[in-house]
Amino acid sequence: MLSREFKNKLNHLKPYKAYSFADLNEFDKDALSVIISRLANSGEIIKIGKGKFYRRKKSEISKKQEGLELNKYKPQDSYSIRHNRIKPSSIPMFKSLFYSNRDNFIPLDNFISRVLAEDSLVMSEIIVRKFGSSRVLEVYLNNFRSQGKIQNSIEELLNV
């Protein structure tokens, strides 16, 4: 019964937007984790991390059954992820993108969004290796894909 209620809720969720357990607080977390795992195994949703998932459009579910390889890119910069901030001057390649705020801490999601906005495969590969594929995918889904801004090179890199 809970599974049926969740599937009804899932049909009303916006595709290509990252969701977490906090967005579905009307369901029990333990039961929800089981349901999410089952739906991820069947290919109806894609898990992008612990308690986080997204869904594709219904027309694309049958085309792509493979999901994100979570262990492909694990984060290398644990300090930035733990504190959710970064100094742009810590990565010399990106200093020019943040010319007015080089030596100050900025939120990590803002940093990732700015780098993804460049639509450069090399820059995207660097941030995926540095911050992990699940974090970059979550920022991409929430700030780009959910607004209709599709970047093919990043989608290939992240296997969206």
N, CA, C and O of each residue as an XYZ file, in Angstrom:
640
protein
N       0.813     -1.191      0.000
C       0.000      0.000      0.000
C       0.862      1.263      0.000
O       0.596      2.205     -0.747
N       1.886      1.275      0.836
C       2.791      2.418      0.874
C       3.509      2.578     -0.456
O       3.764      3.694     -0.909
N       3.831      1.449     -1.077
C       4.495      1.491     -2.371
C       3.602      2.147     -3.422
O       4.076      2.927     -4.249
N       2.326      1.831     -3.385
C       1.386      2.418     -4.343
C       1.254      3.926     -4.118
O       1.208      4.699     -5.075
N       1.195      4.339     -2.849
C       1.116      5.766     -2.541
C       2.367      6.502     -3.007
O       2.288      7.614     -3.530
N       3.525      5.867     -2.809
C       4.774      6.497     -3.241
C       4.837      6.593     -4.759
O       5.294      7.603     -5.293
N       4.384      5.555     -5.462
C       4.384      5.608     -6.929
C       3.468      6.718     -7.441
O       3.782      7.383     -8.428
N       2.339      6.914     -6.768
C       1.457      8.027     -7.146
C       2.155      9.363     -6.929
O       2.061     10.262     -7.764
N       2.845      9.486     -5.818
C       3.613     10.709     -5.531
C       4.737     10.880     -6.543
O       5.024     11.995     -6.979
N       5.371      9.776     -6.915
C       6.483      9.797     -7.871
C       6.026     10.308     -9.237
O       6.770     11.012     -9.920
N       4.821      9.960     -9.627
C       4.295     10.424    -10.917
C       4.118     11.934    -10.966
O       4.098     12.523    -12.047
N       3.989     12.566     -9.798
C       3.806     14.012     -9.753
C       5.104     14.771     -9.521
O       5.115     16.001     -9.550
N       6.203     14.046     -9.290
C       7.489     14.707     -9.090
C       8.053     15.163    -10.423
O       7.865     14.502    -11.444
N       8.727     16.268    -10.411
C       9.328     16.833    -11.610
C      10.527     15.975    -12.041
O      11.373     15.652    -11.206
N      10.616     15.606    -13.300
C      11.765     14.805    -13.737
C      13.062     15.622    -13.751
O      13.048     16.842    -13.911
N      14.157     14.928    -13.582
C      15.504     15.512    -13.598
C      15.698     16.571    -12.533
O      16.335     17.597    -12.770
N      15.148     16.317    -11.364
C      15.390     17.157    -10.197
C      15.750     16.213     -9.065
O      15.096     15.187     -8.878
N      16.780     16.550     -8.313
C      17.213     15.691     -7.216
C      16.272     15.844     -6.029
O      15.943     16.957     -5.617
N      15.849     14.717     -5.492
C      14.974     14.680     -4.322
C      15.663     13.901     -3.212
O      16.527     13.062     -3.469
N      15.270     14.187     -1.977
C      15.807     13.462     -0.834
C      14.666     13.052      0.076
O      13.506     13.371     -0.185
N      15.000     12.339      1.149
C      13.979     11.921      2.111
C      13.269     13.125      2.715
O      12.087     13.035      3.049
N      13.954     14.232      2.860
C      13.350     15.421      3.457
C      12.199     15.958      2.599
O      11.268     16.567      3.125
N      12.258     15.738      1.299
C      11.186     16.190      0.413
C       9.937     15.321      0.521
O       8.849     15.727      0.116
N      10.107     14.121      1.074
C       8.995     13.173      1.182
C       8.749     12.818      2.634
O       8.717     11.640      2.992
N       8.575     13.821      3.468
C       8.482     13.583      4.905
C       7.166     12.950      5.338
O       7.017     12.597      6.508
N       6.209     12.795      4.426
C       4.955     12.143      4.813
C       5.085     10.617      4.855
O       4.171      9.929      5.309
N       6.222     10.088      4.381
C       6.460      8.648      4.388
C       7.474      8.291      5.475
O       8.311      9.112      5.849
N       7.389      7.062      5.974
C       8.335      6.551      6.951
C       9.684      6.341      6.263
O       9.738      5.764      5.177
N      10.778      6.804      6.885
C      12.098      6.743      6.255
C      12.561      5.317      5.982
O      13.133      5.044      4.926
N      12.323      4.414      6.914
C      12.772      3.035      6.719
C      12.049      2.368      5.556
O      12.673      1.722      4.714
N      10.740      2.529      5.518
C       9.970      1.949      4.419
C      10.309      2.634      3.101
O      10.356      1.992      2.052
N      10.543      3.929      3.162
C      10.872      4.679      1.957
C      12.200      4.243      1.363
O      12.337      4.172      0.142
N      13.186      3.949      2.212
C      14.484      3.511      1.694
C      14.359      2.168      0.968
O      15.038      1.941     -0.033
N      13.501      1.287      1.464
C      13.280     -0.003      0.805
C      12.596      0.208     -0.545
O      12.985     -0.387     -1.550
N      11.575      1.059     -0.553
C      10.840      1.325     -1.794
C      11.755      1.972     -2.833
O      11.711      1.610     -4.009
N      12.586      2.930     -2.402
C      13.504      3.602     -3.334
C      14.504      2.611     -3.907
O      14.805      2.661     -5.100
N      15.019      1.717     -3.086
C      15.958      0.702     -3.579
C      15.303     -0.204     -4.606
O      15.904     -0.527     -5.630
N      14.081     -0.612     -4.335
C      13.368     -1.487     -5.287
C      13.100     -0.768     -6.606
O      13.290     -1.338     -7.681
N      12.659      0.483     -6.519
C      12.388      1.234     -7.745
C      13.667      1.539     -8.517
O      13.650      1.604     -9.746
N      14.779      1.728     -7.799
C      16.060      1.953     -8.472
C      16.512      0.689     -9.191
O      17.058      0.762    -10.292
N      16.290     -0.459     -8.580
C      16.656     -1.722     -9.231
C      15.807     -1.992    -10.459
O      16.280     -2.590    -11.426
N      14.553     -1.554    -10.425
C      13.683     -1.757    -11.585
C      13.900     -0.696    -12.663
O      13.419     -0.850    -13.785
N      14.621      0.381    -12.331
C      14.934      1.409    -13.320
C      13.951      2.560    -13.362
O      14.073      3.431    -14.224
N      12.972      2.595    -12.456
C      11.994      3.681    -12.467
C      12.566      4.978    -11.935
O      12.162      6.058    -12.367
N      13.512      4.886    -10.992
C      14.213      6.066    -10.493
C      15.704      5.770    -10.496
O      16.112      4.615    -10.617
N      16.516      6.810    -10.364
C      17.966      6.680    -10.343
C      18.465      7.208     -9.009
O      18.221      8.364     -8.666
N      19.167      6.359     -8.250
C      19.737      6.797     -6.983
C      21.032      7.546     -7.257
O      21.849      7.105     -8.065
N      21.221      8.679     -6.584
C      22.458      9.438     -6.773
C      23.241      9.587     -5.485
O      24.270     10.261     -5.457
N      22.778      8.982     -4.447
C      23.478      9.044     -3.175
C      22.600      8.477     -2.093
O      21.499      7.997     -2.364
N      23.076      8.529     -0.876
C      22.312      7.987      0.234
C      21.079      8.859      0.473
O      21.187     10.015      0.883
N      19.923      8.287      0.212
C      18.677      9.008      0.414
C      18.369     10.040     -0.649
O      17.467     10.855     -0.455
N      19.082     10.042     -1.768
C      18.832     11.010     -2.833
C      18.586     10.268     -4.138
O      19.225      9.254     -4.417
N      17.658     10.782     -4.930
C      17.305     10.137     -6.188
C      16.706     11.164     -7.134
O      16.383     12.283     -6.736
N      16.562     10.767     -8.389
C      15.820     11.552     -9.368
C      15.119     10.595    -10.305
O      15.408      9.399    -10.318
N      14.201     11.121    -11.084
C      13.533     10.267    -12.060
C      13.667     10.887    -13.442
O      13.722     12.107    -13.603
N      13.717     10.015    -14.418
C      13.740     10.472    -15.803
C      12.307     10.661    -16.278
O      11.358     10.292    -15.586
N      12.160     11.237    -17.460
C      10.832     11.342    -18.059
C      10.356      9.943    -18.415
O      11.167      9.053    -18.671
N       9.062      9.751    -18.431
C       8.511      8.420    -18.718
C       8.943      7.916    -20.086
O       9.149      6.714    -20.258
N       9.084      8.796    -21.052
C       9.471      8.371    -22.398
C      10.926      7.913    -22.458
O      11.311      7.213    -23.394
N      11.737      8.296    -21.477
C      13.154      7.936    -21.492
C      13.482      6.759    -20.579
O      14.622      6.295    -20.568
N      12.519      6.273    -19.821
C      12.798      5.184    -18.882
C      13.208      3.923    -19.621
O      14.161      3.259    -19.213
N      12.523      3.578    -20.682
C      12.847      2.340    -21.382
C      14.140      2.456    -22.190
O      14.790      1.445    -22.458
N      14.520      3.673    -22.580
C      15.740      3.852    -23.370
C      16.995      3.586    -22.554
O      17.906      2.900    -23.018
N      17.049      4.127    -21.339
C      18.253      4.046    -20.522
C      17.918      3.337    -19.219
O      17.227      3.899    -18.369
N      18.391      2.135    -19.056
C      18.170      1.423    -17.806
C      19.370      1.537    -16.879
O      19.260      1.264    -15.684
N      20.518      1.939    -17.423
C      21.710      2.044    -16.572
C      21.634      3.309    -15.741
O      21.058      4.312    -16.165
N      22.216      3.255    -14.564
C      22.194      4.403    -13.671
C      23.592      4.953    -13.471
O      24.527      4.576    -14.177
N      23.724      5.824    -12.529
C      24.987      6.458    -12.199
C      25.885      5.467    -11.480
O      25.444      4.775    -10.563
N      27.128      5.397    -11.888
C      28.096      4.561    -11.189
C      28.652      5.386    -10.028
O      29.561      6.197    -10.202
N      28.088      5.160     -8.849
C      28.437      5.996     -7.703
C      29.886      5.835     -7.279
O      30.474      6.770     -6.736
N      30.467      4.684     -7.512
C      31.843      4.463     -7.087
C      32.861      4.860     -8.148
O      34.065      4.743     -7.921
N      32.401      5.321     -9.286
C      33.327      5.703    -10.353
C      34.168      6.905     -9.947
O      35.387      6.900    -10.119
N      33.531      7.921     -9.415
C      34.247      9.116     -8.975
C      33.890      9.411     -7.528
O      32.800      9.905     -7.238
N      34.788      9.116     -6.643
C      34.591      9.460     -5.235
C      35.268     10.798     -4.983
O      36.261     11.117     -5.638
N      34.755     11.581     -4.053
C      35.322     12.914     -3.798
C      36.763     12.851     -3.315
O      37.121     12.001     -2.500
N      37.586     13.765     -3.832
C      38.974     13.880     -3.393
C      39.139     15.016     -2.390
O      40.034     14.970     -1.546
N      38.300     16.019     -2.473
C      38.416     17.190     -1.600
C      37.404     17.075     -0.458
O      36.319     17.653     -0.511
N      37.776     16.327      0.563
C      36.835     16.073      1.657
C      36.587     17.326      2.502
O      35.503     17.474      3.064
N      37.562     18.224      2.602
C      37.386     19.448      3.384
C      36.257     20.305      2.797
O      35.370     20.756      3.522
N      36.300     20.521      1.500
C      35.286     21.360      0.855
C      33.899     20.743      0.965
O      32.912     21.456      1.150
N      33.822     19.440      0.854
C      32.527     18.771      0.939
C      31.997     18.816      2.364
O      30.810     19.065      2.576
N      32.853     18.582      3.330
C      32.426     18.574      4.720
C      31.933     19.949      5.162
O      30.922     20.060      5.855
N      32.656     21.000      4.756
C      32.300     22.358      5.167
C      31.411     23.088      4.158
O      30.954     24.202      4.414
N      31.171     22.452      3.010
C      30.294     22.987      1.967
C      30.734     24.371      1.487
O      29.902     25.242      1.233
N      32.031     24.561      1.369
C      32.575     25.831      0.863
C      33.963     25.569      0.290
O      34.603     24.559      0.585
N      34.410     26.515     -0.544
C      35.715     26.380     -1.187
C      36.257     27.769     -1.508
O      35.505     28.714     -1.746
N      37.577     27.864     -1.506
C      38.244     29.074     -1.986
C      38.603     28.835     -3.447
O      39.311     27.874     -3.746
N      38.143     29.668     -4.353
C      38.473     29.468     -5.768
C      39.971     29.480     -6.043
O      40.423     28.858     -7.005
N      40.747     30.175     -5.219
C      42.199     30.217     -5.451
C      42.869     28.882     -5.134
O      44.040     28.694     -5.464
N      42.146     27.939     -4.493
C      42.734     26.641     -4.197
C      42.893     25.781     -5.451
O      43.666     24.823     -5.446
N      42.171     26.111     -6.520
C      42.310     25.419     -7.805
C      42.697     26.484     -8.829
O      41.826     27.201     -9.322
N      43.974     26.600     -9.156
C      44.441     27.702    -10.019
C      43.720     27.817    -11.361
O      43.593     28.918    -11.896
N      43.251     26.712    -11.904
C      42.592     26.747    -13.210
C      41.296     27.566    -13.178
O      40.889     28.126    -14.196
N      40.650     27.634    -12.011
C      39.355     28.292    -11.905
C      39.422     29.691    -11.315
O      38.381     30.311    -11.099
N      40.613     30.203    -11.048
C      40.730     31.540    -10.459
C      40.117     32.617    -11.342
O      39.527     33.571    -10.837
N      40.250     32.475    -12.646
C      39.742     33.506    -13.548
C      38.208     33.546    -13.578
O      37.632     34.578    -13.922
N      37.548     32.458    -13.228
C      36.085     32.446    -13.199
C      35.533     33.240    -12.019
O      34.392     33.701    -12.044
N      36.354     33.392    -10.992
C      35.921     34.066     -9.769
C      36.859     35.229     -9.466
O      37.405     35.318     -8.367
N      37.042     36.103    -10.420
C      38.033     37.171    -10.293
C      37.751     38.121     -9.135
O      38.695     38.655     -8.552
N      36.505     38.348     -8.784
C      36.201     39.298     -7.708
C      36.182     38.637     -6.330
O      36.137     39.325     -5.310
N      36.216     37.326     -6.301
C      36.070     36.619     -5.036
C      37.061     35.466     -4.927
O      36.719     34.399     -4.418
N      38.279     35.675     -5.401
C      39.260     34.589     -5.465
C      39.655     34.018     -4.116
O      39.738     32.801     -3.953
N      39.898     34.892     -3.149
C      40.495     34.460     -1.895
C      39.493     34.322     -0.755
O      39.889     34.132      0.395
N      38.230     34.413     -1.052
C      37.196     34.246     -0.030
C      36.461     32.934     -0.261
O      36.380     32.447     -1.388
N      35.935     32.373      0.801
C      35.161     31.148      0.675
C      33.818     31.450      0.026
O      33.187     32.467      0.317
N      33.387     30.544     -0.864
C      32.065     30.635     -1.474
C      31.384     29.281     -1.299
O      32.069     28.275     -1.118
N      30.052     29.231     -1.348
C      29.362     27.949     -1.220
C      29.760     26.993     -2.348
O      29.932     27.400     -3.497
N      29.899     25.733     -1.999
C      30.357     24.729     -2.957
C      29.391     24.576     -4.127
O      29.829     24.407     -5.265
N      28.095     24.632     -3.871
C      27.122     24.504     -4.963
C      27.239     25.657     -5.955
O      27.074     25.449     -7.158
N      27.518     26.868     -5.475
C      27.717     28.013     -6.371
C      28.962     27.809     -7.227
O      28.959     28.122     -8.418
N      30.021     27.287     -6.624
C      31.262     27.024     -7.350
C      31.017     25.994     -8.454
O      31.414     26.200     -9.601
N      30.365     24.892     -8.105
C      30.101     23.839     -9.092
C      29.200     24.363    -10.203
O      29.435     24.066    -11.374
N      28.176     25.135     -9.859
C      27.265     25.690    -10.871
C      28.004     26.604    -11.842
O      27.766     26.554    -13.048
N      28.892     27.433    -11.321
C      29.632     28.367    -12.181
C      30.545     27.616    -13.141
O      30.663     27.986    -14.310
N      31.184     26.571    -12.654
C      32.068     25.786    -13.518
C      31.254     25.022    -14.556
O      31.659     24.945    -15.716
N      30.118     24.457    -14.165
C      29.265     23.744    -15.124
C      28.691     24.687    -16.177
O      28.440     24.272    -17.308
N      28.483     25.946    -15.817
C      27.943     26.924    -16.771
C      28.897     27.174    -17.927
O      28.471     27.614    -18.995
N      30.163     26.905    -17.733
C      31.147     27.064    -18.813
C      30.975     26.011    -19.894
O      31.434     26.206    -21.019
N      30.322     24.897    -19.575
C      30.073     23.794    -20.513
C      31.366     23.280    -21.142
O      31.421     23.003    -22.340
N      32.385     23.159    -20.330
C      33.674     22.637    -20.777
C      33.849     21.232    -20.215
O      33.724     21.015    -19.009
N      34.137     20.292    -21.089
C      34.298     18.910    -20.652
C      35.491     18.748    -19.722
O      35.430     17.976    -18.765
N      36.572     19.465    -19.992
C      37.776     19.370    -19.152
C      37.492     19.901    -17.755
O      37.831     19.257    -16.762
N      36.870     21.075    -17.675
C      36.545     21.648    -16.363
C      35.561     20.755    -15.614
O      35.688     20.566    -14.404
N      34.593     20.213    -16.321
C      33.613     19.333    -15.686
C      34.273     18.074    -15.149
O      33.953     17.622    -14.050
N      35.175     17.519    -15.905
C      35.901     16.315    -15.461
C      36.698     16.605    -14.194
O      36.770     15.762    -13.299
N      37.289     17.774    -14.113
C      38.077     18.136    -12.929
C      37.188     18.248    -11.697
O      37.534     17.727    -10.637
N      36.054     18.916    -11.823
C      35.211     19.056    -10.632
C      34.535     17.743    -10.259
O      34.264     17.509     -9.081
N      34.259     16.885    -11.227
C      33.689     15.575    -10.908
C      34.703     14.750    -10.128
O      34.348     14.075     -9.162
N      35.951     14.803    -10.540
C      36.988     14.066     -9.804
C      37.235     14.675     -8.428
O      37.507     13.951     -7.470
N      37.144     15.981     -8.322
C      37.437     16.657     -7.061
C      36.308     16.528     -6.036
O      36.570     16.319     -4.851
N      35.055     16.652     -6.485
C      33.927     16.676     -5.562
C      33.018     15.457     -5.645
O      32.062     15.352     -4.876
N      33.291     14.544     -6.551
C      32.496     13.322     -6.662
C      31.349     13.475     -7.641
O      30.775     14.554     -7.791
N      31.027     12.381     -8.300
C      29.998     12.441     -9.339
C      28.607     12.676     -8.773
O      27.789     13.332     -9.418
N      28.316     12.159     -7.587
C      26.961     12.338     -7.062
C      26.692     13.792     -6.682
O      25.581     14.280     -6.892
N      27.678     14.496     -6.129
C      27.481     15.913     -5.750
C      27.323     16.788     -6.995
O      26.458     17.662     -7.038
N      28.158     16.549     -8.001
C      28.077     17.340     -9.233
C      26.765     17.046     -9.955
O      26.141     17.952    -10.508
N      26.349     15.789     -9.949
C      25.089     15.433    -10.591
C      23.913     16.105     -9.900
O      22.995     16.586    -10.565
N      23.931     16.142     -8.590
C      22.846     16.786     -7.844
C      22.756     18.273     -8.190
O      21.658     18.793     -8.390
N      23.897     18.960     -8.261
C      23.904     20.387     -8.612
C      23.442     20.576    -10.056
O      22.683     21.499    -10.352
N      23.898     19.702    -10.954
C      23.497     19.806    -12.361
C      21.991     19.615    -12.518
O      21.342     20.366    -13.246
N      21.433     18.614    -11.838
C      20.000     18.358    -11.959
C      19.179     19.515    -11.408
O      18.190     19.919    -12.019
N      19.576     20.049    -10.265
C      18.793     21.108     -9.635
C      18.950     22.456    -10.312
O      17.989     23.225    -10.367
N      20.127     22.766    -10.828
C      20.374     24.111    -11.357
C      20.337     24.209    -12.879
O      20.211     25.308    -13.418
N      20.443     23.089    -13.575
C      20.483     23.143    -15.028
C      19.365     22.316    -15.667
O      18.495     22.862    -16.345
N      19.392     21.016    -15.454
C      18.477     20.120    -16.153
C      17.018     20.386    -15.788
O      16.152     20.335    -16.661
N      16.732     20.667    -14.527
C      15.342     20.920    -14.128
C      14.810     22.213    -14.739
O      13.596     22.405    -14.808
N      15.695     23.097    -15.180
C      15.284     24.350    -15.819
C      15.335     24.258    -17.342
O      15.117     25.253    -18.034
N      15.620     23.068    -17.863
C      15.637     22.859    -19.310
C      16.958     23.166    -19.978
O      17.038     23.153    -21.207
N      18.002     23.444    -19.206
C      19.327     23.720    -19.771
C      20.103     22.411    -19.833
O      20.663     21.954    -18.836
N      20.125     21.819    -21.018
C      20.765     20.507    -21.185
C      22.164     20.695    -21.743
O      22.363     21.396    -22.734
N      23.134     20.056    -21.090
C      24.518     20.086    -21.548
C      24.942     18.655    -21.834
O      25.181     17.869    -20.917
N      25.032     18.328    -23.114
C      25.271     16.949    -23.532
C      26.587     16.382    -23.032
O      26.657     15.208    -22.671
N      27.645     17.210    -23.007
C      28.938     16.700    -22.572
C      28.911     16.297    -21.093
O      29.508     15.291    -20.710
N      28.231     17.068    -20.282
C      28.130     16.754    -18.853
C      27.223     15.552    -18.634
O      27.481     14.731    -17.754
N      26.171     15.445    -19.421
C      25.279     14.296    -19.279
C      25.978     13.007    -19.671
O      25.737     11.965    -19.061
N      26.839     13.059    -20.679
C      27.620     11.877    -21.030
C      28.608     11.515    -19.938
O      28.780     10.343    -19.605
N      29.254     12.528    -19.386
C      30.229     12.313    -18.325
C      29.583     11.695    -17.092
O      30.154     10.798    -16.472
N      28.401     12.168    -16.738
C      27.713     11.705    -15.531
C      26.736     10.565    -15.786
O      26.166     10.022    -14.840
N      26.537     10.198    -17.033
C      25.648      9.113    -17.424
C      24.205      9.388    -16.987
O      23.558      8.548    -16.362
N      23.723     10.579    -17.331
C      22.351     10.972    -16.965
C      21.393     10.402    -17.974
O      20.184     10.607    -17.863
